Structures are given as C-alpha cells and as structure tokens.
Amino acid sequence: YSNYEGLYYQDEIYISPKVVNPLDINKTARVVLHEVVHALTMRQIQPFIQQQADGTVNVISNAPAYVSDMVRLYNNVRGLSDKQELKDILDRAMAGQSITTQEKNEKYGLTNIYEFMAMAITHKSFQEILNKIPYKQSGQTFLEKFKEMRILEANQKKVITKYAEDYEENEDDFDEDIELEDENDFYFE
C-alpha cells in the first residue's frame, strides 16, 4: 500500500507514513477521516450493490432505502462526466500511478460509489464541485441532496450495537486502566 496515502482493506485501515507529518496535521486528519468513512460506509452499501463495468452501480433486491437513494444520486452525478476519463483515473490510481491534483479534487470521487461517499464527506474541493451542480430540477445541488441522505446516521445504530456487543464479550479488556508515565505519553493500538 506504499503508493497510497491511506487504504481501507479487509476491515483494516492503513495510513502511509509519508502522510503522518506533525507539521501538516490537517492532511493527516483528512486521510484518517477519509479511511474511517470508508470503514463506516462500505459494509452498509457493498452487500446491496453490483458495480457495473461502466462504473455505474445497480441495487440488488431487498436493499435499504438509503442504499437505493445513494446509488441513484451517485449514478446521476457520475452520468454527467466522461466515463472513459473516470475509468482512466481509477486505473491509474489503482496501479499506484499518480493522478493530478485537479483529477483528485474534481473527478476521483466519481470513479466509484465508495470514493463518492468518502470524498463528499471529507474533501472540501469535491464538496464545492457537488455544490455547483444542480440535482435534476429539485432546486437543490448534489451536495445538498447528499447531506439529506445522512449515510453515516444510517450506520450509527449498527456501530453502537456492535460496540456494545464487543464490550459485553470483552468487558475485561475495556476495563483496563492505561497508566501514562507523564501527561505527554500517548499510546496508539
């Protein structure tokens, strides 16, 4: 994963050491947040969709309404872009090749539904693009429509329930006190 700033893969979040920079904590925080958003949203969307070769997404039966709504929004905004250009950007990114800052800010969030959700939540420049594009004839922009969906809130109850179940199963681990030698010590797992 050395070619990526961050990566969410098989329930693990990886952050490249080149991103961790105490002089640019905002970039580090943005990358961490982006990967956390992937962790929170992928499990809620992935079981209910099929990614098509052209990059669009189909919803499979019995999908929750929030999945259908998100897929509809993504497919609509993606349909406004050059599909071959989006494929080329995604292919380069997946191969660890660089993409331009403009491609990352304006197009990368349209390469697949997972990047769409993460970029719409974590990248101001992508949000600004979405906020300029009218959503059909609703009087709203794509960003306003995205915010209405509250995708993270749809996941919140499941996350809290899972945490509570983990707590009950591993209560002793949660009750351990962490002793710091001094107030400047920090421990990360």
ChimeraX attribute file (.defattr): number of C-alpha atoms within 10 A of each C-alpha:
attribute: neighborCount
match mode: 1-to-1
recipient: residues
	/A:1	11
	/A:2	12
	/A:3	14
	/A:4	16
	/A:5	18
	/A:6	23
	/A:7	21
	/A:8	17
	/A:9	12
	/A:10	7
	/A:11	11
	/A:12	11
	/A:13	15
	/A:14	17
	/A:15	19
	/A:16	17
	/A:17	11
	/A:18	12
	/A:19	18
	/A:20	17
	/A:21	11
	/A:22	9
	/A:23	8
	/A:24	10
	/A:25	12
	/A:26	12
	/A:27	15
	/A:28	21
	/A:29	14
	/A:30	15
	/A:31	22
	/A:32	23
	/A:33	17
	/A:34	22
	/A:35	24
	/A:36	17
	/A:37	21
	/A:38	22
	/A:39	20
	/A:40	19
	/A:41	18
	/A:42	17
	/A:43	12
	/A:44	20
	/A:45	22
	/A:46	14
	/A:47	12
	/A:48	16
	/A:49	18
	/A:50	14
	/A:51	13
	/A:52	10
	/A:53	8
	/A:54	11
	/A:55	20
	/A:56	20
	/A:57	19
	/A:58	15
	/A:59	20
	/A:60	13
	/A:61	9
	/A:62	9
	/A:63	14
	/A:64	14
	/A:65	10
	/A:66	15
	/A:67	22
	/A:68	20
	/A:69	15
	/A:70	22
	/A:71	18
	/A:72	16
	/A:73	20
	/A:74	23
	/A:75	17
	/A:76	15
	/A:77	17
	/A:78	21
	/A:79	13
	/A:80	10
	/A:81	13
	/A:82	10
	/A:83	16
	/A:84	11
	/A:85	13
	/A:86	21
	/A:87	18
	/A:88	13
	/A:89	22
	/A:90	21
	/A:91	14
	/A:92	13
	/A:93	16
	/A:94	12
	/A:95	10
	/A:96	13
	/A:97	12
	/A:98	14
	/A:99	15
	/A:100	10
	/A:101	10
	/A:102	11
	/A:103	14
	/A:104	18
	/A:105	17
	/A:106	18
	/A:107	22
	/A:108	22
	/A:109	24
	/A:110	29
	/A:111	23
	/A:112	20
	/A:113	24
	/A:114	19
	/A:115	19
	/A:116	20
	/A:117	22
	/A:118	21
	/A:119	24
	/A:120	23
	/A:121	19
	/A:122	18
	/A:123	18
	/A:124	12
	/A:125	15
	/A:126	22
	/A:127	20
	/A:128	14
	/A:129	16
	/A:130	20
	/A:131	17
	/A:132	12
	/A:133	15
	/A:134	16
	/A:135	19
	/A:136	11
	/A:137	7
	/A:138	9
	/A:139	10
	/A:140	15
	/A:141	17
	/A:142	24
	/A:143	21
	/A:144	16
	/A:145	19
	/A:146	22
	/A:147	11
	/A:148	9
	/A:149	16
	/A:150	12
	/A:151	21
	/A:152	15
	/A:153	10
	/A:154	16
	/A:155	15
	/A:156	12
	/A:157	11
	/A:158	13
	/A:159	14
	/A:160	11
	/A:161	11
	/A:162	12
	/A:163	12
	/A:164	13
	/A:165	12
	/A:166	12
	/A:167	14
	/A:168	11
	/A:169	11
	/A:170	11
	/A:171	12
	/A:172	9
	/A:173	9
	/A:174	11
	/A:175	9
	/A:176	8
	/A:177	7
	/A:178	7
	/A:179	9
	/A:180	10
	/A:181	8
	/A:182	7
	/A:183	7
	/A:184	6
	/A:185	8
	/A:186	8
	/A:187	7
	/A:188	3
	/A:189	2
